[in-house]
Amino acid sequence: MSITRDQARDLARQFRELSVQLGDYRFSNWGTLTAAKRRDIENIEWTLLNYSSDFVTTAVGLALDDIANDFVVITRATRRARRAIKRLETVKDVLKIASALVALGGAIASKNPSAILSSAGDLVETIAAATD
Amino acid sequence: MTSYSRKTWTFRRPLDLAAVLLVSGLAACTNLAAVREFAKTSASSADFAQVVTDYESSPERQLIYQQEGEANERLKALAERRKDQAPRLLDCQKIIVDYMDALGDLAADELTSVDSELDGLSKALEEAGFIGDADKVISKASASAAAAIAKVLIRVVQDGWRKGEVCKIVLEVNPHLQEALAGMKEVLDLDLRTSLQNERAAIEKRFGAWTASAKANGDPDGAPPVSRVLLAERVREIDRMEQLLDRYLTVLNIIANGHLDLAENIDSLTTEETIVAIERHSKDLRTLYKQILILAK
């Protein structure tokens, strides 16, 4: 039978309280308890406290399971936002490529080989940056 | 763009110009700066790595207080379980940070500004000889007017689409973000706090035993005061971790409330009242983040 996160939290609280109460008893009766008895009680205290921590860890795991689907939706929305940003940036890239194309056209019209080479290089760089 | 002449770039019908100016005026009102500010501040404040580290390493810290034995072995096994669990907690944080970051980027006004790109295109056209004042295809004055109109039109269209996307995303995510943040708040407020309370109980047991033993053996003035001082020192550290938890809880609350404000006022994001409310959330987050940085040191 599996437990719910609320049950795990309740058990964590109860086990810690029991451990603390046993500790208080041990300290209040230190002188009347034998060393062996004190050791036995202390061992039980630590066991109870560690069980409590175990239940805390279980509760965290169950809580994370319960919200896992919500995080899937948030992740999907993040991807959508990133795609939207990319789309908006594409317009800028198109304009940059158009500028580089016009420059290349002008260089070809001027029949200047070095200008043609330089403009062609700029165009390649712009396209590469836009498709990055 | 069939409503105005390509050659002269003058509007054929005055109504068209009026319509464009009206729409551009509306777009100018669609100011997502407050959304961006809130989203970006949330993203930078949601980092709760230190809280997760405190939780993850708690069993290891408790080991020194416990005696060797069966209980000690259980604690070591628990330390391993928490090591495996910590990445899941950090993932939750990362998903929220990534979302707020992307929302902030999408709400950035400069995203839809193509001014520099259009200026670059105009310059390229002019240098290539398509624009000029002699017998060029397009006069400089016309080209300049065309560029100015294009800047507005592209911005209007893009801003409208962008605002629509921000609205859709905020509305779609809000119920899930509220659930996710509520779940995380529960984990912080109940589980991680209980973890610290257990650690506090472990510390008090060790020092309690020292004090009780000293008193029972006729040393009420020697060891007990020293024990009290050392105990207070250790407990202060737990207090600091609890304060960090409280701050992060407040951060998560502000993010949840801020996002809820966004979702509930998505149709009136431009009203002064909404902007002021969202800016207040951003301001609170910044203040808290500074305190968290001090506590986490």
Interface residues (C-beta under 8 A of the other chain):
Chain A: R9 A12 R13 R16 S19 V20 G23 R26 F27 S28 W30 G31 E42 N43 E45 W46 T47 L49 N50 Y51 S52 S53 D54 V56 T57 A59 V60 G61 A63 L64 D66 I67 N69 D70 F71 V73 I74 T75 A77 T78 R80 A81 R82 A84 I85 L88 E89 V91 K92 L95 K96 A98 S99 A100 V102 A103 G105 G106 A107 A109
Chain B: Y55 S58 P59 Q62 Q66 Q67 G69 E70 A71 N72 R74 L75 L78 R81 R82 Q85 R88 L89 D91 C92 I95 I96 D98 Y99 A102 L103 D105 L106 L111 T112 V114 E117 L118 G120 L121 K123 A124 L125 E127 A128 G129 F130 I154 Q158 W161 R162 E165 I169 E172 V173 H176 L177 E179 A180 G183 M184 E186 V187 L190 D191 L192 T194 S195 Q197 N198 A201 A202 E204 K205 G208 A209 T211 A212 S213 K215 A216
